[in-house]
Amino acid sequence: MILRNLSIKLKTSLSIAIYVLIILTGSIIFTVSNFYDRILNDRILSLEENITSLAESYKEKIIVKNFEKIDELVNFLTRNKAIKQVYVLDKDGTIIGSNKLSLLGYKYNEKNIDGLAKFIYDLKVDTEIIGKLIVFYDIKTLESELKEDIEKIVYPLSIVVLFIFIATFSGIFFISSILVKPLVELKEKIINLFNLDFQNLKDIVNLKPVIKQEKKCDKGISTTCWLTSENAGKVLFDIGSKAIKDCPKCQIFNNLSGDEINKLTFSFYIMISSLNDYINKLEEAHKERETLSCMAAMGEMSAKIAHEIKNALYSISNAANYIKINSDNEIIKEFGKIIKEESNRLNEMTVSFLNFSKLIEPKFGYTNINKVIEDAVKLLAYDCEDYNIKLELKLDKNLPSSMVDENLFKQVIVNLVLNSIDAVKEKNIQDG
């Protein structure tokens, strides 16, 4: 959880520094473990060579049995912590020198000592063996000394490794700060995108031409490639959603956009311009939808009003026709005629308007169709009388109630009768 909350710079620096630390530490451990046995064998060989060299240098003293020099040889050998026992023998096998003084003058008893390695060197004059030097040494002591020497080397190496770790971490952190800077800026712009609530998106895009020379757009969506334009942001927003379709496929864009981080930044800008374009189109569509909704509502309301006006005009026309027929006053008859003519004119206008209006939503219900037809015909009875038109009804009295919209059905009957009256009037048919 802690590592997850660390910044990319810190994660990168820490991971690479730890990687370098593991490599260096592993190299040191591998080198030490791989050469440990070889170094130990070299030390054993060096010890035996030193013993041989000393034996040869004291050989004459041993031949003449110069005990003082023999003791000197023994003391010199035992100064080495690894050498535990030394025996100098004459040609008869008698001990003439040893670090164990109690054994001097006794015959040497051939035996091995547990935990100690034995080295025997024959003292010769020409080919004659005139004595022996037997040395017992402890390999564990040599191993301990070797480990101490290795530790003396490893300690300063550890300091060097630690220094390299710190230097690597610091260097990578500094380099990562430079490399990650565009990502940090991109993160801030993404946050600002939500803070702006997707308004004024142009404020987020801060673009400068990547090269001084303008290049022509290969895809033809603009006159110049927006990456090379002085007004890069404006050109990009003018392109809009076309950029997200064509720019990633453009060779110029791929060549000029740089590394992956820069490509990501430019892709974000393309997304912003496309988003701005989609938002503008969405706002326009929303406004058009509101306008259409208002027009639809007005059309529906107008159709309802026109329908009611039309029904009222039938009543007014019939009332005017009744006044004209049953009144003896010529002035009243004249006004009744005017009212009827104007009612007919308004009725024609209303019918024309309804043809362009939204149809009323049907309201179905069980209705006596015969009664609806009779009511519709009554409205037009006086129209038929004016033109000597005879209207006969032949209805089936046993017709059951049907599921219809009463008003719309009445309107259909009225329209059919009016069309018939108009047809008779146009042909001047008498007694139609």
N, C-alpha and C positions, 0 to 999 in steps of 0.2 A: 504494500500500500504506500509505503514511504517512497520507494523507487518510482511508483506510478505518478506521484505528484511532483517529481523533479522535472526541471526544464530539460528541453532537448539538448541544450548546450552542456548542461551538467551531466546528463546521461551519456552523451557521446564522449565527453572528456574522461569521465570516470571509467567507462567501459574500455576505451582504448588504452588508458593508463594501466588498468588492471591487466589487460591483455599483454602489454609490454612487460609488466612486472612478472607475469606468469612465464613468459618466454625467457626472460633473463634468469629468473630463479631456476626454471627447469634446465636451462643450459648449464648453470653452475652445478646443480645436483647431478646432471648427467655426466659432466666432465669429471667431477670428483669420484662418483661411483664407478665410472668406466676406467679411470686410471689409478684407482686406489690400490688394487692388487699389483699392478705393474710397478707402481712406486715402492710398495712394500718389498717386492722381490728385488728391486734395484737396491734398496737399503740393506737387505740381507746380503746380497752379493757384495755390496760396498764394504760391509762389516767384515766379511770373510776375506776380502782382498786386503783390508787393513791389517787383519790378523796375520795373513801370509807375509805381508811386507815387513811387519815388525819381527816376525819369527826369523826371516832372512837376515834382518839387520843385527839380531842378537845371536845368530847361529854360532859364531866363533866363541862367544862367551859361554854358550851352553856346552860346546865341545870341551872346553878347558874347565868346565864346572866352576865358573866365576859366579858364586852364589849371590854376591852383591848385585851384579848385573841381572842375574836371573830374577831376583826379587824386584828389581827395577822394572823388568819386563812384565812381571805379574801385576805389579801395582799400576803400571801404565794401562794394561788391558782392563783391569777391574774399574778403572775410572769410568768406563762406559757402563751406564746403568743397565743396559741389556745383558752384559756379560755377568753371569752369576758365579761360575766356577772355572778355574784355570789349573791345568796340570802340565808341568814340564817333566818329561821322562828322558832318562838316558837310554843308551842302546840296549840295556838289560831290562828296561821296563821299570826301573826304580824311580820314584817320585823325587826329583831334585829341586822342584819349585812348585808352589801352590799357594793360593790364598787361604787354604786350610793348613795351617802350620802343623797340626797334629798328624798329618798324613805323610810328612816328609820322611824319607828314608825307607818307606814301605813300597812293596810292589803294587803297581796299579791294578786294581780289580776292574776288569772290563764290565761296565754296566751303564745303563741309560738312566737318566733322571726324569721322572714324570714332569711333563709340562715344559721341558727345556729341550732345545735343539742342540745337537752335538756337531762340532766341527773338528776334524783331525787333520793335522798337517805334519807330514813326515819331513824331518830334518836330514838332508842327505849331503854327503861329500862325494862328488861324482855320482856313482850309483849306489853307494853304501849308505844305509840308513843308520845315522849315529844318534838319533833321538826322535822324540815326538812332542808336538804341542797340541794338547786337547783342551778345547774351549766349549763350555756349555753356556748358551745364551737364551734369553726369554723373548720369544716372538711377540708376546702380548705387550711387552715393554716397548718394542719397536713400533707396534700398532698404536699404542698410546701416544708415543712421541710424534708419530705421523699425524694422528688426529689433532694434536696440539698445533702442529705446524700448519695443518689445513685450516684450523680455526683462525689462526693468525692471518691467513690469506683471505678466508671467507669474510671475516669481520669488515675489513676495509672495502671488500667487494660489495658487501651488504649496504654500506654507506653509499657507494657509487650507484647501486641499483635503486636505493631510495631517492637519491638525487635525480636519477633518470626518470623515476616514477613521477616526482614532483614537477620536473621540467616538462615531461610529456603531458601531464594533466594541464599545466598552465598554458603550454603552447597550443594544445588542442582546444582548450576553452577559449583562448583568444581567437583562433581560426574559426571555431564554431560560431562565435559571436558575430563574426563578419558574414559567414555563410548563412546563418539562420536569421539575420536581420530582415531580409525580404519576407520570410515567413512570419516574423513577429508583426511586421507592418501589415501583411495580409490578414492576420488574425484581428488586428485592430479595425481594419476596414470592414471585415465581416461583422464584427460587433456593432460598428457604426451603422451598418446596413439595417440592423434590427432597431437600433435607437432612432433612426430616421423614419421608421415605420414605412419603409419602401417609398418614401417621398424624397424628391431632390436627389435622385441617384447619381446625377452628374457630379455632385460634390465629392463623392467617394473616389471617383476616378481622377488620378493625378498622373497624366501621361506626358512624356517628353519623347521626341523622336530618337530612336536608337542609333540612327546614322544621320549625317547632315544631308546627304543626297536623297532626294525624293525618288521613289520607285513606283512604276505603274502597277496597278492592281491586276494580277493575272486572271482573277475570276470575273472581272468586269462589274463588280458590285459598287465600286467607287472609282473616281478618276485616279487617285493615288493610294498606295498602301498606307493604312492608318498608322502603322509602326514608324513610317518615315515622314509623316506629315507634321508640319508645325502645329496645326490644330488637331492633334491626334485624337483627343477626347471627343471633339465635335464631330469629326469624320466617323469615328466609331459609333456614336449615338445616331448619326444619320443613317448608317448602314442597318442598325437595329438587329433584328433576328436573323438577317441574312448572314451575319458574321459567324454565328455559331454553326451554320450549315457548311459554309465555304472556307473560312479561314483555316481551320485545322487541316484541311486537305491541300492548302496552298504551300508551294515549295518556298516562296519568299518568306512566309510567316515562320515556317520551320527553321529556315536558315538564320533569320534575324532575331527570333525570340530567345535564343541563348540556351542556358542549361535548364534542367528540370524545374528548378525553383522559379526561374523567370517565366518559363512556359506556364507554370501553374498560376502565376500572378496575372499574366496576359489572358489566360483562359478565364480567370475570375472577372477581368474587365469585360471580356466578351459576354460572359454570363450576365453581368450587370446591364450592358447595353441591350441584350435580348430581353431581359426582365423588364426594363424600362419600356421597350417597344410593346411587349405583351400587356403591360399595365395600361398603357395609353389606348391600345386597341380594346381592352376590357372596359375601360371607362367610356369609350365611344359606343361600344355595344350596349353598355348599361344605359346610357342616355337615350339611344335609339329604342331600347326596350321600354323605357319609361314613357317615351313619346308615343310608341305604338300602343302601350297599355292605356294611356290617356285617350288616344284616338278611339281605341276599341270601346272603352267605357262610354265615351261621348256618342259613338255610333250606336251602341246598344240602347243608351238612354234616348237618343233621338228617334230610334226606331220605335221604341215604346210610346214616345210622345206622339209621333206621326200616326201610329196605329190608333191611339185614342182620339186624335184630331179627326182622322178619317171616319171613325164611328160616329163622332159628334156631328160631322158634316152631313152624314146620311140623315140624321134626325132633323138638323136645321133645314136641309133641302126638302124633306117631306113636309115639315111644318110650313115652309114657305109655299110649297105647292098646294097645301090645304087652304091656306089663307087666300091664295090667288083664285082658287076654284069657288070657295064658299063666301067670298066677300063681294058685295055689290059696289063698293067704293073703288072707282077706277084708280085712284092714287094708291090705295092699298094694294090693288092688284099689280100695279106697276112696280111698287117696291118689293112685292112678293116675287115678281119675275126676276128683278135685279138680284135679290137674295139668293134665288135658286141658281141663277147663272154664275154668280160669284162662288157659291158653294161648290158647283160643279168644277169650276176652274181650280179652286183650292184643292178639291178632291184629286184632280189630275196631277197637280203638283205634289200632293202627298204620296200618291201612288208612285210617281217617278222617284221621289226621294227614298221611298222604301225599297225600291229596286237596287239602290246603291248602299243601303244600310245593312247592318248585321241582322241576320234573322233572329227572331226572338226564340229563346229556348222553349221547346214545347213542354206543356204541363198536362200530362195525360190523366184522364179520368173517365169513368163509365158515364156515357152521355146518350140521351135519346136523340138519335140523328134526325129523325123526322121533325122534332120540335125545333132543332137548330136550323134546318132547312126552311121551315115555315117562318121563323123569325127573320132570317136573312132575306127572304122574298118580300116580306112585309115592308122592309126598308126601301125596296125598289118598286113598290106597287105604283106609285105616282109617276115614276119615270116611264114605266110601261104605258100608262094611260096617256101621257103627253104625246107619245109617238104611235098611238093606236096599236100597241103591241100586246098580244094576248099571252099571258104566262100561265100555263097549266101545271099543276102538281099531281103527279101520280106516285104516291108513296105507299109502301107496304106497311100496313098497320101492325103486322106481326114481327116487324124487324126488331130484334133484341137490342138492348143497350150495348154500345161498343166503346172500346178504350181509345179515345181521341182527345185532342186539345180543342175545346169548344170554340174558343175565340178564333184560332187559326182555321178551323174547319168552316166557321161562318164566313171568314175572310175569303176562303177559296170559293164558296158558293156565290158570294157577292161579286167577286172578280169575274167568275164565269158568266153571270147574268149581265154584268156591265159590258163585257166583251160582246155578248150576243146583241145587246141593245145598240152598241156602236156599229156592229156589222150591219144591222137592219137599217140604221140611219144612213150609213155610207151608200147603200144600194137603193135608198128611197123606196123601200118596199112598203106598200100600203097593206093594212091589216096583217102585220107581221105576226 
